[in-house]
Amino acid sequence: EPPPVREVLSNLWAKRTFRHLSAAAALTAFVGYGAGAFYPAFLMRTHGMSMAQVGGRLGLVSAIGGFIGSYVGGRLADYFSNKKNDARYQLWMPAVALLVNVPLALLVYEVEGAGAVFGVLTCVLAVGAMYFGPTYATTQALLAPRERALGSALLLFIINLVGLGFGPMLTGILSDAFRSHFLGTGLSDAEATAEGLEWSLRAMIAVNVWAALHFFLAARHVREDTPV
């Protein structure tokens, strides 16, 4: 029989690894959902693309980047953790990937031309997806077999509550605030709207550093929290 729900949740939340891991995953999703919701608007406002152009190309880029990142992230985490016989590599890998992704994501707003933007964006989405495999694998490793479904459900709840619930909302709030600032400097409404969104997306990227910190903190406790 599976253990009681309250017992499983209490056991999982008592592990410092899971508390930091869920915070790291939620913050990573916060950036991903927040930026992802406004990439179409950015491409239309800054690069003059139509909605049809954005939809087709962005969908393809998201699929390719997400697939490559999820696969490579899991493979790298398994490779290093098995080679070194150290579970901390499962969490160090996504932490390093997030730090690498900060300057890479900023490059999206510096390159010229839609082709270059989509090329860099594919890399950004790939590196940003590298946390998926190690995050869920570590969560499963923290629990007994009959507890794992509930553990995954709790992790998904936290990720979507923070990431999907607040990421797009804060991105929009920041975009409006930056737009008002740029209007005050004399830019036209169209220019201020485009610049405001760009700076909002740049600001959101900084949250990845916070997420990486929680991955590093989770790694400090993963060996003691994982059942033998």
N, C-alpha and C positions, 0 to 999 in steps of 0.2 A: 504493500500500500504506500502511496506517496505520503510524505510527511505533511502536517498541517501547513496551510498557507502562511499563517502568522509566524510559525517557526522558521520557515524557509526565508521569508523576508527579513526577519530579525537576524538570522545567521548571516545572510548576505550583506546586510547593511553594516554589520559589526566588523566586516573586513575592510581595512583601510584601502586595500587594493581596489575594491569595487567602488568605494566612495570617490576616489580620485579618478578611476577609470570612467565612471559614468559622467563625472564632471568634464573630463577631457573629451569624451565622445559628444556630449551635449554641446559644448562650446565649438567643437569642430563642425557639427551640424548647424549650429547657429550661424556660422560664417557661410557654410555651403548653401543653406536654404535662403539666407538673406541676400547673398550675391546672386544666386541662381534665379531668384524671382525677378531681378532687375537687369539681368544680362540682355534680354530682348530690348528693353527701353534704352539701355546704353548703346547698343548697336544701331538702333534707329536714330537716336538723337545725335550721337557723335559721328557716326560713319554713314548716315543718310541711307540706311538700308530699309527696304520695305518689310512689312510684316511677313509676307510670303518668303522672302529671301532669308530672313532671320529664322523662321520656323524650321525650314528644311535643313539649313546648314548647322544651326545650333543643336537640333535633335541628333544629327549624325555625330557631331563633335562630342556631345554628352555621352552617347552610347559607346563610342570608341574609347574616350578617356576613362569612363567609368569601368569598362571591362578590363582595360589594360591595368589600371591602377589597383583594382580589387585583386586581380590575379597576381600581379607582380608583388604587391604588398604582402599577400599571404605567403608566397613562395620565399621571399627574402626573410620574413620573420621566422618561418620554419627552418630555413637553411642555417641562419646564424644561431638560433636557439638550440638546434640539434647539434651543430658543429661544436659549439662551446658548452653544450649541456647546461644551459643557463636560461631559465624562463624570462629573465629580464629583457632579453633581446626582443621578445614579443612586443614589448612596450617601448623600448628604446627606438626601434625602427620607425613606428609612426610619429614619435616625438621629433626625430631628426627630419622626417619627411615634411612635417608641418613647418619647421624652421626654414627648410629649403624652399618651401612653397611661398613664403612671405615675399622675398624679392621677385620670384617668378610671377606671382600674381600682380604685383605692382607694375611689371613690365607690360601687362595687357593694356594699360592706360597710357603707355608711352610710345608704342609702336604705331607706325602709320600704315593705313591700308587694311581693308577687311581681311584679306588673305593672311597677312601677318598676325592680325588679332586672333583669328581662328586657330592658327598654328600654335601660338603661345597658349591660347585658352585650352586647347587639347591637352597640353602638358600640365597645365594648372589643375584641370579636372582629374587627370590621371594621378598626379601626386596627392591631390586632396582625397582621393578614394582609397589610398593605401592603408588607412586606419581600420577599414571595415573588418577584414579577416582577423587580424590580431586582437581587435577589441572583443569580438564575439567568441573567439577561441579562448581567450583568457577568462572571460566570464564563465564559459562552460567548465573550464578547468578548476574554478574556485568552488564548484558545487558537486554534490553526489549526483549520480545518473537520474534519480527520480525528482531532482530539484531543478534540473537544467531548463526545462520548458518555462517554468515560472520565472527563473532568473533572466532568461532572454526577454520575456514579456516586460519585466520591470525595466530592463535596460532600454528597450524600445520606447516604453512610455516616457522615460526621462528624456531621451534624445528628441522625441517629437514634441514633447511639451515645451522644452527650451528652444530647440532648433527651429521647428516649424511654427511654434507659437509666438516667438519673439523676434527671430531673425529678420524676416521680411518687414515686420512692423518697425523695428528700430532703423533699418536701412532707409525706409521711407521717411521717417521722422528726421533723420540726419540729412537726407536729400533736400527736404523742404527748408531746413535750417540753413544749409549751405546756399541754396538758391536765394533765400532772402538776403544773405550776406553779399552775394555777387550782384544782385540787383542794386544794392546800395553802392557798389563800386562803379556803376554806370553801364554794365553789360545789358544787352537786350534781354527780353524775357526768354527767348529761345536759347541764347548763349548761357544765361544764368541757370536755366533748367538743366542743360547738358552738363555744365561744369559742376553744378550742385550734386548731381547723381554720381559723377566720376569721383568727387572727393568723399562722398558718402561711402562708396565702394572701397576706396583706399583706406578709409578709417576702419572699416569692418575687418580688413585683413589683419590688423594688429591683434585681434582677438586670438589668432592662431598661436601667438607666442604664449598667451595664457593657457591655451589648451595643451601646448607642448609641455609646459611646466607640470601640469597634472599627470601627463603620461610618465614623465620622469619620476614624479612622486609615487605614482602607482607602482613603478618598477622597483622602488626601494622595499616594498612590502610583499611583492608577489610570491617570493619563495616561501616565506613564513605563513602566508595565507592559503597556499595551495595544499589540499589534502594529499597525503602520501599515497 
